[in-house]
Amino acid sequence: LAQGQICRFRSALFAESPGAGFLSFFFAMFNARKKILKDKGAAPTELEEEVAKALFDIEVSPSSDIKADLRDVYISSAQDLEVKNRIALVVHVPFRVWKTVRKIQGRLIRELEKKFNKKHVVLVANRTILDKNFRRKGLQVRPRSRTLTSVHESILEDVVGPTEIFGKRTRIGVDGSKLLKVILDPKDKDKENVENKLATFSAVYKKLTNKEAVFTFPEA
């Protein structure tokens, strides 16, 4: 059927059927599922379906100023992470759409946090780490972007985005443990509730990299 025929059929179905509300919900969920791409056809979780539906709702909202950018954006996974007295929602997106997400990251986080009340939303790109046995996979050279260090640096930038990193320092304890101190751009201190998200940044970074980090702003 042509697109116009499908639209007319759907309109007529909704007008005539007493189950129009259910059908409307069905079509909304069908379209929302297009916003999820799971590995090897794995079934999405209930939370992932909720995030996908939220993305779709933002995309079709007449008042949304990021709807055009969201057309090609979809997620690969989502999970809740408990942080002190709050829940952080960590959403992974395929690396190939990250450039688009990065462009609208601040606005998209703001819209998702409206839909997931009281949750801090963190958007992260999927990245693949190649270990030192990369030649077994048929590669002659390991791209620097695929090293453990580079991937963890990129995750750090994702987690705090759209806030920029102003500086970094590593402290080594007497027991040999390492603590990364991340200093954020002072101009973002009062934006987007960033100062209240510092503990969230630490928890998410630890979850994704198993490394300790504290986030702060420069002292005045």
N, C-alpha and C positions, 0 to 999 in steps of 0.2 A: 504493500500500500504506500501511496505517496504521503509525505509528511502532512499535507493539508487534509487528506482523507482520515488519517489517524486522529488528528486534532478534532475534526468534526464528529468522528465516531465517539471519541471520549466525551465531548461536550453533550452529545445526545444521550449517551449512557448515563451521565451524571444527572441529566434533567429528568430522565424517565424512571430511573431505578430508585427504589426505596433504600437501597444500600449504597447510595452515592457517597456517604461519609466514609464507609469502609473502602470503597473503590478509590476515593481520593487519597486515603492513607496508603493504599496498596501502591498506587502510581508514585506517590512521594517516596516511599521506601525503595521502590524499584530504581528510581533515578538516583537516590542517595547511595545505593549500593555501587553505582558506577564510580563513586568517589573513594572506593577502597580497592587496593590491589595487593592481595596476599600472595606470599610465595607458594608456588605449586598448588594453587587453588585451595589453600587452607581456609576453613570457615572463619569469618570474622567473629570477634567477641561482641557481646551486647554493648560494651562501652565503645568499641570501634564503630559499630553501627550508629550509635548516638552522635559520635563526632562527625561521621560522614553525613548524617542528616543535617547537622548544624552547618557544615560547609555548604551543603546544597541550599539550605534556607537562606544563607547569606548571599549565595550566588544569584538566587532568583528574587531577592528583595529589591523592590523598586528604589529604595532609598540607599542601597549599598553603592559605595564609590569604588569598590574593588571587585565588582561582579565580573568584569571582563577578564581580569587577571585570574580569577578563580576557576574559569572554565577548564583550564588544563591542569588544575591542581587536584591531587588526590593523596590519600594517606596509605601507609603500609602497615602501621600498627599504632596502638594507643594503650597507655597503661596509667593507672593511678599510683601515686607514690605518697606515702604519709610523711609529712614534714611538720614536726612539733604539733601544733593545734590546727593544722591545715592540710588539705590534700592538693598535691600538685598533679596536673594532668600533662603527661609527657606524650607528645604526638610525633611520630616519625613519618617523614615523607621521603619518597624515592629521590635519589641525588639528582636525577635528570630534571626534576621540577623545582629543585631548591633555588635556582636563580630567580625564578618568579616569586617564590615564597619570600625570599630574602628582601625583595623589593617592597613587599607589602607587609612584612613581618609584624611591625608595630600595630598597624591597623587590624590585621587578622587576629592577633592575640587579644586585642581589646574587644573585638566582636565575639570571639569564642568565650572570653571570660564573662561576658554578659549572659551567655547561654548556659554556662556551667558556673552557676553562682557560687562564690566563695572559693573557687579553685584558682590556683595560679597555673596558667597555661605556658608550657615550654615547647617550642618547635625545634626539631632536630632532623638533620639530613641523614639518610642511611649512607654509610661509607664502609668500604671493605679494606681491611688491613692485610697486607701481604707480608708473611714472615720471610726469614732468610732462605727458605726453601722454595722461593718463587720460581726458580728455573724448572722445577718439576712440573710446573703448570704451563710450561712452554714459553715463558717470558725470558728474554735476554737481559733486560734491564728492569729493575724495580722502580716505578715512578716514585718520586719523593713524597707525593701526596698520599701514597698508600702505606707509608711507614707508620709504625705505632705512634711515634712522637708527633708526626704531622697530623694524623687522624685525631689524636687527643687534643691538639691545639685547635683544630677546626671545631671539634665538639664544644670546647670551651667558648669559642666565639658564638656558636649557635645558641648555647644555653643562655647567655646574657643578652642576646640580640633582642631588639635593635640597638641596645646600648653598646658603645664601643669600649674596648679595653685600653686603658690609659697606660698601664705598666704592670709588670709581673716580677715577683721575687720568690725564690725558693729558700725556705729555712730548713736546715738539717738539724734534727735533735741529737742529743748525746747518745741515743740508742740507734742512731742511723736512720730514723724515720724522716720522711720528707713532707713538708707542708708548703703548698703553693699559695702565695698571697697575691690575689688579683685585684688591682686597683682600677676602678671603673671611671669613665669620663665624668668629671664633676658637673658638666653642663646637663647631665641626665639625672642628677640626684633627685630632683623634684618632679620628674616626668613619669607618667604611667605607673605610679606606685612602686617604682624600682627599689627604693630603700627598704620597703617591706618584703622584698623578694630575695634578699641576700641569703637567707638561710635556705630558701628553695633552690637557689643556684648551687649552693654547696652540696645539698642532698642529691640533686639530679646528676651533677658532675661525678659524685662518688659512685652513684648507681651505674652510670654508663662507662666509667673508666677504672673504678676501684682505686681512685686517687683522692687524697684529701686536699681540699682547697677552701680558702676563706675569701670572701668578697667584701670589698670596702670601697669607700670614696676617699680621695685625698683629704688630709686634715687641713682645715682652713688656716 
